[in-house]
Amino acid sequence: MVIADTGFFFGLADRNDSWHDRCVAAYRALNEGLVTTWPVVTEAAYLIAKYLGESYRQRFLEQTFAESFTLFDIGTKHGTRILELSRRYSDLPMDLADASLVLLAEHLGHGRILSTDMRDFGAYRWKNHAPFENLLPAEEK
């Protein structure tokens, strides 16, 4: 399964977003499922509603509840690790959605991700040393 970040979901939804074509191409090229976390879904739903409108948010939530992707369950048992990550990356700063994806990578044993956040996911390390492999190509210059 490939990890999906907020920016990827937003890029899929917004046809005017500079990432849209790359997000669609990456989604179509997938030969495995997507996995994300509730903090990412919450963040994506908020941003989609704010910038694209309620009907777009409804479609995103319909896809979520139709199980178009897998949701990794973050629980209180993960609290210690999330706090450690938040402290370690406080200079960025790391939000809860990003911390949950680092935790997810540690759970999966890989850091293959679809993210528009090149800076943060270029800096984050899962298991404290392994870099993420962003499968979403950066913008060509």
Backbone as JSON, one array per atom type, in Angstrom:
{
  "sequence": "MVIADTGFFFGLADRNDSWHDRCVAAYRALNEGLVTTWPVVTEAAYLIAKYLGESYRQRFLEQTFAESFTLFDIGTKHGTRILELSRRYSDLPMDLADASLVLLAEHLGHGRILSTDMRDFGAYRWKNHAPFENLLPAEEK",
  "N": [[0.84, -1.18, 0.0], [0.43, 2.26, -0.69], [1.28, 5.26, 0.91], [-0.83, 8.04, 1.47], [-0.92, 11.55, 1.44], [-2.29, 14.67, 2.67], [-2.05, 16.81, 0.73], [-1.94, 15.38, -1.65], [-4.55, 14.3, -1.85], [-5.96, 16.72, -2.01], [-4.87, 17.77, -4.36], [-5.83, 15.9, -6.21], [-8.54, 16.53, -6.14], [-8.8, 19.24, -6.9], [-8.99, 20.73, -9.87], [-7.69, 22.98, -10.74], [-5.4, 23.16, -9.34], [-1.85, 23.28, -9.14], [-0.66, 20.84, -8.87], [-2.46, 19.0, -9.78], [-2.55, 17.47, -12.31], [-0.29, 15.81, -12.01], [-0.98, 14.43, -9.69], [-3.28, 13.04, -10.52], [-2.17, 11.45, -12.6], [-0.33, 9.91, -11.11], [-2.1, 8.57, -9.42], [-3.57, 7.06, -11.27], [-1.57, 5.4, -12.18], [-1.05, 3.71, -10.11], [-0.63, 0.45, -8.83], [-1.43, -0.72, -6.63], [-3.1, -0.41, -3.43], [-4.16, 2.58, -1.62], [-3.26, 4.08, 1.49], [-4.01, 5.85, 4.44], [-4.43, 8.18, 7.18], [-6.75, 9.09, 9.84], [-6.24, 11.76, 10.81], [-5.18, 12.92, 8.44], [-7.35, 12.66, 6.68], [-9.18, 14.34, 7.98], [-7.85, 16.84, 7.82], [-7.65, 17.1, 5.01], [-10.38, 17.09, 4.27], [-11.25, 19.46, 5.48], [-9.66, 21.42, 4.1], [-10.46, 20.99, 1.46], [-13.2, 21.62, 1.61], [-12.99, 24.33, 2.38], [-11.61, 25.59, 0.22], [-12.67, 24.55, -2.14], [-15.34, 23.95, -1.82], [-18.46, 22.76, -0.4], [-19.69, 20.61, -1.82], [-17.55, 19.28, -3.01], [-16.2, 18.43, -0.74], [-18.11, 16.65, 0.25], [-18.02, 14.66, -1.76], [-15.4, 13.76, -1.41], [-15.59, 12.7, 1.2], [-17.5, 10.72, 0.72], [-15.98, 8.98, -0.85], [-14.12, 8.27, 1.06], [-15.7, 6.88, 2.97], [-16.64, 4.88, 1.38], [-14.62, 3.22, 1.32], [-12.48, 3.6, -0.46], [-9.87, 3.88, -0.01], [-7.54, 2.7, 2.43], [-7.76, 3.12, 5.95], [-5.53, 3.74, 8.46], [-5.53, 3.03, 11.84], [-5.0, 5.33, 14.25], [-4.22, 5.41, 17.58], [-4.48, 5.98, 21.18], [-2.36, 4.51, 22.11], [-0.32, 5.14, 20.43], [0.49, 7.61, 21.17], [2.86, 8.39, 22.61], [4.91, 8.06, 20.7], [4.05, 9.84, 18.7], [4.27, 12.27, 20.06], [7.06, 12.28, 20.48], [7.95, 12.5, 17.81], [6.81, 14.98, 17.12], [8.24, 16.7, 18.8], [10.85, 16.27, 17.87], [10.73, 17.28, 15.26], [10.02, 19.94, 15.59], [10.97, 22.31, 14.58], [10.02, 22.53, 12.0], [7.12, 23.35, 11.69], [6.06, 20.04, 12.76], [2.89, 18.79, 12.02], [-0.07, 17.12, 13.33], [-1.2, 15.46, 11.36], [1.0, 14.94, 9.65], [2.75, 13.69, 11.49], [1.26, 11.41, 12.02], [1.5, 10.09, 9.59], [4.21, 9.49, 9.47], [4.31, 7.71, 11.57], [2.63, 5.75, 10.45], [4.24, 4.92, 8.27], [6.29, 3.71, 9.71], [4.88, 1.61, 10.82], [4.13, 0.2, 8.48], [6.61, -0.41, 7.42], [7.83, 0.84, 5.32], [8.43, 3.82, 3.38], [7.02, 4.78, 1.17], [5.34, 7.27, -0.43], [2.7, 9.51, -1.45], [2.85, 12.77, -1.85], [2.5, 16.3, -1.83], [4.09, 17.84, -0.36], [7.06, 18.51, -0.45], [9.2, 19.61, 1.02], [8.81, 18.99, 3.84], [8.38, 16.15, 3.83], [10.71, 15.48, 2.68], [12.46, 15.94, 4.7], [11.59, 14.5, 6.96], [12.1, 11.43, 8.76], [11.42, 8.04, 8.95], [11.37, 5.59, 11.46], [13.44, 6.94, 12.57], [15.64, 7.17, 10.85], [15.24, 6.34, 8.19], [14.59, 7.57, 4.97], [11.73, 9.1, 3.34], [10.18, 7.97, 0.33], [9.07, 9.73, -2.12], [6.54, 9.3, -4.34], [5.31, 11.0, -6.0], [6.01, 13.02, -8.6], [8.2, 15.84, -8.56], [7.63, 19.26, -9.54], [8.49, 20.08, -12.84], [11.15, 22.14, -13.97]],
  "CA": [[0.0, 0.0, 0.0], [1.15, 3.52, -0.78], [0.79, 6.26, 1.85], [-1.36, 9.25, 0.82], [-0.91, 12.75, 2.27], [-3.35, 15.66, 2.43], [-1.85, 17.51, -0.53], [-2.29, 14.47, -2.74], [-6.01, 14.28, -1.97], [-6.39, 18.03, -2.48], [-4.47, 17.86, -5.76], [-6.78, 15.12, -7.0], [-9.86, 17.18, -6.14], [-8.8, 20.59, -7.46], [-8.5, 20.74, -11.25], [-6.87, 24.18, -10.96], [-4.19, 23.06, -8.52], [-0.66, 23.01, -9.96], [-0.32, 19.43, -8.69], [-3.58, 18.15, -10.21], [-2.21, 16.5, -13.35], [0.65, 14.83, -11.46], [-1.72, 13.58, -8.75], [-4.12, 12.13, -11.31], [-1.29, 10.48, -13.27], [0.2, 8.99, -10.09], [-3.22, 7.73, -8.97], [-3.88, 6.1, -12.34], [-0.44, 4.48, -12.34], [-0.95, 2.82, -8.95], [-1.04, -0.94, -8.98], [-1.72, -1.16, -5.27], [-4.01, 0.49, -2.75], [-3.72, 3.73, -0.83], [-3.52, 4.05, 2.92], [-3.78, 7.13, 5.1], [-4.87, 8.22, 8.57], [-7.85, 10.02, 10.11], [-5.81, 13.17, 10.8], [-5.05, 13.37, 7.06], [-8.71, 12.81, 6.15], [-9.74, 15.54, 8.6], [-7.19, 18.0, 7.23], [-8.04, 17.19, 3.6], [-11.8, 17.47, 4.2], [-11.32, 20.88, 5.82], [-9.1, 22.24, 3.02], [-11.32, 20.83, 0.28], [-14.41, 22.43, 1.84], [-12.64, 25.75, 2.43], [-11.16, 26.13, -1.05], [-13.42, 24.04, -3.3], [-16.77, 23.96, -1.53], [-19.08, 21.64, 0.32], [-19.97, 19.45, -2.68], [-16.29, 18.57, -3.16], [-15.96, 17.75, 0.54], [-19.03, 15.52, 0.3], [-17.49, 13.61, -2.63], [-14.22, 13.19, -0.75], [-16.05, 11.86, 2.3], [-18.13, 9.53, 0.13], [-14.88, 8.08, -1.21], [-13.55, 7.78, 2.31], [-16.57, 5.89, 3.6], [-16.8, 3.77, 0.44], [-13.38, 2.47, 1.48], [-11.64, 3.74, -1.65], [-8.52, 3.75, 0.5], [-7.5, 2.12, 3.78], [-7.45, 4.04, 7.05], [-4.76, 3.18, 9.57], [-6.11, 3.52, 13.09], [-4.09, 5.93, 15.23], [-4.86, 5.38, 18.89], [-3.71, 6.53, 22.3], [-1.12, 3.73, 22.24], [0.68, 5.78, 19.58], [0.72, 8.96, 21.67], [4.26, 8.63, 22.96], [5.7, 8.22, 19.48], [3.63, 11.08, 18.04], [4.89, 13.37, 20.81], [8.49, 12.26, 20.16], [8.12, 13.05, 16.46], [6.47, 16.42, 17.16], [9.38, 17.39, 19.41], [12.01, 16.14, 17.0], [10.56, 18.12, 14.08], [9.34, 21.17, 16.0], [11.46, 23.43, 13.78], [9.32, 22.64, 10.71], [6.85, 22.32, 12.69], [5.32, 18.86, 12.31], [1.52, 18.75, 12.53], [-0.56, 15.79, 13.69], [-1.37, 14.66, 10.15], [2.32, 14.47, 9.23], [3.24, 12.74, 12.49], [0.52, 10.15, 11.84], [2.02, 9.41, 8.41], [5.51, 8.91, 9.85], [3.94, 6.53, 12.35], [2.13, 4.77, 9.49], [5.4, 4.37, 7.56], [6.96, 2.81, 10.65], [4.02, 0.42, 10.91], [4.18, -0.53, 7.21], [7.98, -0.8, 7.12], [8.3, 1.54, 4.13], [8.05, 5.22, 3.33], [6.54, 5.17, -0.15], [4.28, 8.22, -0.16], [2.27, 10.49, -2.44], [2.73, 14.01, -1.11], [2.94, 17.54, -2.47], [4.92, 18.52, 0.63], [8.43, 18.06, -0.71], [10.1, 20.05, 2.08], [8.67, 18.22, 5.08], [8.62, 14.72, 3.63], [12.13, 15.34, 2.37], [13.19, 16.04, 5.97], [11.16, 13.48, 7.93], [12.66, 10.09, 8.69], [10.68, 7.05, 9.71], [12.32, 4.79, 12.28], [14.49, 7.91, 12.9], [16.75, 7.26, 9.9], [14.88, 5.98, 6.82], [13.91, 8.66, 4.27], [10.54, 8.8, 2.56], [10.31, 7.91, -1.12], [7.88, 10.39, -2.64], [6.23, 8.78, -5.67], [4.72, 12.1, -6.76], [7.15, 13.78, -9.15], [8.27, 17.3, -8.35], [7.36, 20.08, -10.73], [9.64, 20.27, -13.73], [11.5, 23.56, -14.1]],
  "C": [[0.88, 1.25, 0.0], [0.48, 4.53, 0.15], [0.33, 7.5, 1.09], [-1.43, 10.39, 1.84], [-2.03, 13.69, 1.85], [-3.22, 16.33, 1.06], [-2.18, 16.67, -1.74], [-3.8, 14.45, -2.94], [-6.53, 15.62, -2.5], [-6.06, 18.2, -3.97], [-5.37, 17.06, -6.68], [-8.09, 15.87, -7.19], [-9.89, 18.49, -6.92], [-8.16, 20.61, -8.85], [-7.61, 21.94, -11.56], [-5.57, 24.16, -10.15], [-3.0, 22.7, -9.41], [-0.23, 21.54, -9.88], [-1.34, 18.48, -9.32], [-3.17, 17.08, -11.22], [-1.25, 15.42, -12.84], [-0.04, 13.89, -10.48], [-2.59, 12.58, -9.5], [-3.28, 11.06, -11.99], [-0.75, 9.46, -12.27], [-0.9, 8.04, -9.61], [-3.54, 6.66, -10.02], [-2.79, 5.05, -12.51], [-0.31, 3.49, -11.18], [-1.39, 1.41, -9.3], [-1.24, -1.58, -7.61], [-2.6, -0.1, -4.6], [-3.33, 1.65, -2.05], [-4.06, 3.51, 0.63], [-3.2, 5.42, 3.49], [-4.3, 7.03, 6.52], [-6.03, 9.19, 8.73], [-7.39, 11.47, 10.21], [-5.65, 13.73, 9.39], [-6.43, 13.58, 6.45], [-9.35, 14.08, 6.7], [-9.16, 16.8, 7.97], [-7.61, 18.19, 5.77], [-9.49, 17.64, 3.46], [-11.97, 18.96, 4.5], [-10.84, 21.74, 4.66], [-9.95, 22.16, 1.75], [-12.58, 21.67, 0.44], [-14.09, 23.92, 1.77], [-12.35, 26.32, 1.04], [-11.98, 25.69, -2.27], [-14.93, 24.01, -3.07], [-17.27, 22.66, -0.93], [-19.31, 20.42, -0.57], [-18.7, 18.62, -2.91], [-15.95, 17.8, -1.88], [-16.84, 16.52, 0.66], [-18.51, 14.36, -0.55], [-16.26, 12.94, -2.01], [-14.63, 12.27, 0.39], [-16.77, 10.61, 1.81], [-17.07, 8.51, -0.25], [-14.24, 7.46, 0.03], [-14.39, 6.65, 2.88], [-16.91, 4.73, 2.67], [-15.56, 2.88, 0.44], [-12.55, 2.44, 0.2], [-10.16, 3.68, -1.28], [-8.62, 3.23, 1.92], [-7.14, 3.19, 4.79], [-6.73, 3.28, 8.15], [-5.25, 3.83, 10.85], [-5.03, 4.02, 14.05], [-4.83, 5.96, 16.56], [-3.96, 5.97, 19.97], [-2.41, 5.76, 22.53], [0.02, 4.32, 21.41], [1.1, 7.17, 20.09], [2.16, 9.29, 21.97], [5.1, 8.88, 21.72], [5.33, 9.5, 18.74], [4.24, 12.29, 18.74], [6.39, 13.44, 20.54], [8.74, 12.89, 18.79], [7.85, 14.55, 16.43], [7.6, 17.23, 17.77], [10.58, 17.4, 18.47], [11.93, 17.11, 15.82], [9.85, 19.43, 14.39], [9.79, 22.38, 15.19], [10.72, 23.58, 12.45], [8.0, 23.41, 10.8], [6.06, 21.17, 12.08], [3.91, 18.91, 12.89], [1.11, 17.3, 12.78], [-0.72, 14.9, 12.47], [-0.02, 14.1, 9.69], [2.89, 13.44, 10.2], [2.55, 11.38, 12.32], [1.03, 9.38, 10.63], [3.41, 8.83, 8.65], [5.26, 7.64, 10.65], [3.44, 5.4, 11.44], [3.27, 4.12, 8.72], [6.15, 3.37, 8.45], [6.19, 1.51, 10.79], [4.14, -0.45, 9.66], [5.57, -1.08, 6.9], [8.48, -0.22, 5.81], [7.78, 2.97, 4.16], [7.63, 5.67, 1.95], [5.28, 6.01, 0.03], [3.94, 9.04, -1.4], [1.98, 11.76, -1.68], [3.2, 15.18, -1.95], [3.89, 18.31, -1.57], [6.35, 18.01, 0.54], [9.38, 18.42, 0.44], [10.01, 19.13, 3.3], [8.96, 16.74, 4.87], [9.99, 14.43, 3.04], [12.98, 15.33, 3.63], [12.85, 14.92, 6.94], [11.86, 12.15, 7.67], [11.78, 9.16, 9.52], [11.69, 6.08, 10.32], [13.58, 5.61, 12.57], [15.62, 8.0, 11.88], [16.35, 7.02, 8.45], [14.13, 7.13, 6.14], [12.63, 8.17, 3.57], [10.9, 8.75, 1.09], [9.02, 8.49, -1.69], [7.66, 9.95, -4.09], [5.56, 9.83, -6.56], [5.86, 12.95, -7.3], [7.06, 15.27, -8.87], [8.01, 18.01, -9.66], [8.63, 20.25, -11.55], [9.88, 21.75, -13.92], [11.89, 23.9, -15.49]]
}
